[in-house]
Amino acid sequence: MAPVLISKGPFFSMIFSFSVLLITCPSKGFYLPGSYIHTYSEGEPISVKVNSLTSIETELPFGYYSLPYCQTKDGNKKSAENVGELLMGDQIDNSPYKFHVNADESRYLCTTKPLTELEVKLLKQRSRDLYQVNMILDNLPVMRYTQQNSVTIQWTGFLVGYTPIGSNDDYIINHLKFKVLVHEYEGSRVEIIGTGEEGMGVISETDKKKMSGYEIVGFEVTPCSVKRDPETMSKHNMYDTIERVNCPLELDKCQMIKQQERITFTYEVEFVKSDIRWPSRWDAYLKMDGAKVHWFSIMNSLMVIFFLAGIVFVIFLRTIRRDLTRYEELDKEAQAQMNEELSGWKLVVGDVFREPTCSKLLCVMVGDGVQITCMAVVTIVFAALGFMSPASRGMLLTGMILLYLFLDIFAGYVGVRLWSTIKGGSKGWRSVSWSIACFFTGIVFMVLTFLNFLLWWNKSTGALPISLYFTLLSLWFCISVPLTLLGGFLGTRAEAIQFPVRTNQIPREIPARKYPSWLLVLGAGTLPFGTLFIELFFILSSIWLGRFYYAFGFLLIVLLLLVIICAEVSVVLTCMHLCVEDWRWWWKAFFASGSVALYVFLYSINYLVFDLKSLSGPVSAMLYLGYSLIMAVAIMLSTGTIGFLMSFYFVHYLFSSMKID
């Protein structure tokens, strides 16, 4: 099935396009383009763009022109980039590679000056670190295929160079054999709604008959290393036609990287007609392997849910509900006598709503957890519906940041209302709101600042430009903080939740236990982790191994299962603590489900050691661990909040059913 793609255009244009489509052709299928459909005419010139050089070994992106590649005649021009692209280290430039639609060509680009010692060192280092060149044509990344053990493996981009097995010499990729797949477009067959960057418009029947040409539906490359005579080749001008060559297998016919060597860059392009339609052109990139593994993970989670649901059913319906029913059937005198003989969870009735330690921190973490959870749910739902297209690079991250900013109002509201409930008044709500606005965001900024200094030191394009850094700070203090304060103000206006029982002045002594209660809390995190870890593997692979992740449908199901499991785990643990007369349930309810973050971070370390063996250098490891720490903190706040709110509702409902003076 082709991915559903959406444009970068304004939201109202998308709504208008939907309306027109539903009115004009309600019975036909449609798709939303991820970018404006460009139909090329015969012989029309098209240009290839280049993104940052990337490597799965270092995770430090560098600019394409940091290496001695051919320059363009018009000078290097950077493409406009959104916040998400900048945060991901993308740096998109124009390149000297130019094609003419449906015209097979073989062109000469340039011959470099003699390589200096520094250039040779840099090329060798980039080659041995497995850096690859990422090219883009009509918004499609270039793809290459390799054979390993009779299995065809698909990659995006191509290596800067390579070192043959058993050799100490390095060879550069200097000849590219491109294959562009095009679909011949005949307007009378297709109905299109365009909502791309170049404006909104509905293509009418008359216009369709006039439009014909070719759509680019695939972009592939076969990289080669070819040794050429620099004296002969330098007599050519850029884009002169040259003879086609086959990729040589003998090393003496390949271009070695060595000092004072002059390297000639050339390319060939072949246009091949394809039956692939434009809406399906991303299918080759988004082939989802391991669907059975995803379903196994979901079935495994369902078994855990049913198991926990059974425990909740036994505890609540058969034990607690039975006690409440017997209690309600007694007359007042018998109830008074029974109150003196209370046992288990009924004994903590005067302490169960006692203010927890560090209550302000709890309110802050719950507020931030609500914000992160809402952001994750909305983002994954939109992505599962196809509104986060890989054709729109960086839009997923940009959308998450904007959504996170505007959800500050909910974080402030929930955090301050919980604060008012615990304290019995709203005094100090401004301090709580400020803390909510600065807690998680402050942690992220501190970690990113440290990592950014590492990237600056290594002159990587992954380092945030100082202008973007101050832009993010402005968004934080000019949008995030005011919205959190507004949410906090609304929280003070909302009615505080009333506790159903009074709290004793003197806290009840908690019986000694054979084992620490926190051990049980930490162990509870293994159940939510069992739901999450398989999807976590695919997500980590997409981030650190340069793979596309587009299993958002599975991720949405896993998220829903995770919410249910976190709620059940927290309720079960809370009930167990109350039954042994431990009334300090607040933080334990939070960390019963939030402790999954500990296992996520430990799994990230395991992934670094066993699955990212190629990752080299302390800087790369620190980058990986820094980003993993941010992810773990976000998961802790989100899952902990889900468990705490469900436990709070459970305890409130439980003790509101008792008639104790």
Salt bridges, closest charged atoms under 4 A:
GLU44 OE2 - HIS38 NE2 3.50
GLU85 OE2 - ARG393 NE 3.60
ASP93 OD1 - LYS78 NZ 3.25
GLU105 OE2 - HIS100 ND1 2.96
GLU105 OE2 - ARG107 NH2 2.87
ASP138 OD2 - ARG281 NH1 2.96
ASP170 OD2 - LYS124 NZ 2.97
ASP170 OD2 - ARG128 NH2 2.84
GLU184 OE1 - LYS273 NZ 3.33
GLU186 OE1 - ARG189 NH2 3.06
GLU191 OE2 - LYS28 NZ 3.35
GLU197 OE2 - LYS8 NZ 3.44
GLU205 OE2 - LYS208 NZ 2.75
GLU220 OE1 - LYS179 NZ 3.60
GLU231 OE2 - ARG262 NH1 3.64
GLU261 OE2 - LYS227 NZ 3.13
GLU268 OE2 - HIS175 NE2 2.94
GLU268 OE1 - LYS177 NZ 2.96
GLU268 OE1 - ARG244 NH1 3.08
ASP323 OD2 - LYS346 NZ 3.28
ASP351 OD1 - ARG354 NH2 2.55
GLU355 OE2 - LYS423 NZ 2.73
GLU535 OE2 - HIS294 ND1 2.25
GLU581 OE1 - ARG508 NH2 3.18
ASP582 OD1 - ARG584 NE 3.71
ASP582 OD2 - LYS588 NZ 2.54
